[in-house]
Amino acid sequence: HTESWILANPDVAKMFLRFARELAEKGRPFGIGLITERVRYECAMSTTHGKFKINNNWRSYIARWLIAQDPGLEKWMSFREVRY
């Protein structure tokens, strides 16, 4: 699910990572919801990203993907338990 979305939207996935790193560099704790809404806004304002959707059910998986990409983000992010 999420992995295939990330592979299909690499520029958007990089945007998630960039925004998470920006917040961490500022020393601001954050949740994935904040970043998701910023990504949605940036993509809505951009003519280069076309139409795509970010399913809210994927947000926790995207957050964990961010940690896999940059483990230093974990101390700045808040998480809830994921139930399968």
N, C-alpha and C positions, 0 to 999 in steps of 0.2 A: 504494500500500500504506500506507505510514506517513502520508502526507498525509491520506488518507481516514480513517485511524484518529484522527488529531489532530482532524479536523473533526467526527468522530462523538463524540469525548470531550473537548470543550474544557475542562471543569473539571479533568480529569485532566492534560491538557497544561499547564494553568496551574500545577498542583501541581508538576510536574516543574520548571518555570521558577522557581517560588518556592523550592523546596528547593535548586536549584542556586545561586540568588542568595544564599541564607542561608549556604551553605558558602563561597562566594566572599567574602562580607562578613567572614567569620571568618578569611579568609586560608588556608583549608585546601584543598590540592589534592584532587581526587576524580575518580572514574570514574563512568560512567553506571550501572554495576551497583549502586553504593551508593544512588543516587537511585531506581532502579527498585525495589529492595527496600523502600525507605521508602514509596514510592507504593503498592506492593502492601499493605503493612501498614496504612497510613492508610485505604485504601479498604476493606480487610477489616474495619476497626473502625468504619467509617462506615455509616450506614443510608441515606445519600443517593446513593451512587454505584452501587448495584446490582451486578449481575454483569458483569464485563468481563474481558478478558485482555490482558496485555501480552506479545506474542511476543518472546522473547529475541533473535530475528533482527532485530527492529526497533530494538533499543537503540542501535546505532551511528547509525542515521538520526535517532532522537529526539535524540541528543546533538548531531548537526549542526544539527538544527532549533533546539535551544537556542542554539547559537552564532549562528545567523541572527537569532534574536530579541534576543539580547544579546551582541554581539561581545566584550565585556569578560570573559565567562566562559571564553573560549578559553585564557587563560593558566593557568587553574586546573584544566582538564580534561585527562585523558590519553586518547589515541586510539591505535587500531591501524589499520592500512591496511584499507580495505574493498575486497573483490574482487567484481566483478560477474559 
